[in-house]
Amino acid sequence: MAGMGNAKHLKAGDAEPAPPAKDVLRVYGMKFCLYVHRLKLVLAAKDIKHETVNIDLQKKPDWFFQKNPRGKVPAIEKNGETLYESDIMSEYVDEIYPGRRLQTSDPLQNAKEKLVLGDFNEAANKCYTLSRENDDNKRSALSTAIQASLDKVEKFLGNSPYFSGQRPGFTDYMIWPHVERMLLFNSEFIKGNLNIASYCDRMGNDEAVKACRHPADLQIQFFESYKAGNAIYDIGTVE
Ligand SMILES: N[C@@H](CCC(=O)N[C@@H](CS)C(=O)NCC(=O)O)C(=O)O
């Protein structure tokens, strides 16, 4: 959990923090955001030191739009440069920082991993829709579509312990935040797919995954507050 940062979420009216010191990487985040989670997993896997400024997304400070004109987290700032979009930033930090390179250098493998990431994104996005849908027919159609995407994921994992090969890599860290939320809220789709289920067991022991995981009750508490339209960002440890 420490990996996700415990900084209080700044809101409209809060002063803009001074720029990060020279060569210090700053992440603008939100403790429970799955896109921030992706970037934080990459930072943890490569042991990249950074500071975190958390943002209250319901009452965004005006100055935050100078960091990301799209108004979303995550964003990063270093030596006067800012970037946003979790996949773009994750690729960037993987490239500029030393340590094990997480992205594959094999173009064919890279293309295949991007396709399976797309399949997983499809399934996960439909799971979020499912969690808000009450109509039985629509729920059934969504479940069928989710399983159709997961069939492709199962097939991919049949050949490999991780999406990125023999060790957790870039694509694993892009997919894992979705998996962790499915384990909490739609676990039937994990349990019903044996390759994905054993993948979860393997990933659960990864040090970066452990460093960035919230306790289940905290994650559920946040999601319930979010669904009720009043997200409580500052729960758990707040510094
Ligand atoms: N495509 C973006 C999506 C980021 C995103 O949607 N973040 C959410 C929080 S989980 C956000 O900032 N929402 C605030 C808003 O949309 O106003 C990425 O990959 O970084």
The ligand as an SDF file (V2000), in Angstrom:
LIG
                    3D

 20 19  0  0  0  0  0  0  0  0999 V2000
   -6.4110    7.3730  -20.0030 N   0  0  0  0  0  0  0  0  0  0  0  0
   -6.0320    7.8500  -18.7000 C   0  0  0  0  0  0  0  0  0  0  0  0
   -7.1840    7.6130  -17.7540 C   0  0  0  0  0  0  0  0  0  0  0  0
   -6.9260    8.2200  -16.3820 C   0  0  0  0  0  0  0  0  0  0  0  0
   -8.2100    8.3580  -15.5720 C   0  0  0  0  0  0  0  0  0  0  0  0
   -9.3320    8.1780  -16.0980 O   0  0  0  0  0  0  0  0  0  0  0  0
   -8.0650    8.6860  -14.2820 N   0  0  0  0  0  0  0  0  0  0  0  0
   -9.2270    8.9630  -13.4690 C   0  0  0  0  0  0  0  0  0  0  0  0
   -9.0690    8.4630  -12.0380 C   0  0  0  0  0  0  0  0  0  0  0  0
   -8.9800    6.7000  -11.9270 S   0  0  0  0  0  0  0  0  0  0  0  0
   -9.4030   10.4680  -13.3650 C   0  0  0  0  0  0  0  0  0  0  0  0
   -8.4430   11.2000  -13.2340 O   0  0  0  0  0  0  0  0  0  0  0  0
  -10.6500   10.9240  -13.3670 N   0  0  0  0  0  0  0  0  0  0  0  0
  -10.9650   12.3020  -13.1750 C   0  0  0  0  0  0  0  0  0  0  0  0
  -11.7680   12.8800  -14.3020 C   0  0  0  0  0  0  0  0  0  0  0  0
  -11.9760   12.1690  -15.3060 O   0  0  0  0  0  0  0  0  0  0  0  0
  -12.1980   14.0100  -14.1890 O   0  0  0  0  0  0  0  0  0  0  0  0
   -4.7530    7.1400  -18.2520 C   0  0  0  0  0  0  0  0  0  0  0  0
   -4.5170    6.0010  -18.7040 O   0  0  0  0  0  0  0  0  0  0  0  0
   -3.9700    7.7310  -17.4950 O   0  0  0  0  0  0  0  0  0  0  0  0
  1  2  1  0
  2  3  1  0
  2 18  1  0
  3  4  1  0
  4  5  1  0
  5  6  2  0
  5  7  1  0
  7  8  1  0
  8  9  1  0
  8 11  1  0
  9 10  1  0
 11 12  2  0
 11 13  1  0
 13 14  1  0
 14 15  1  0
 15 16  2  0
 15 17  1  0
 18 19  2  0
 18 20  1  0
M  END
$$$$
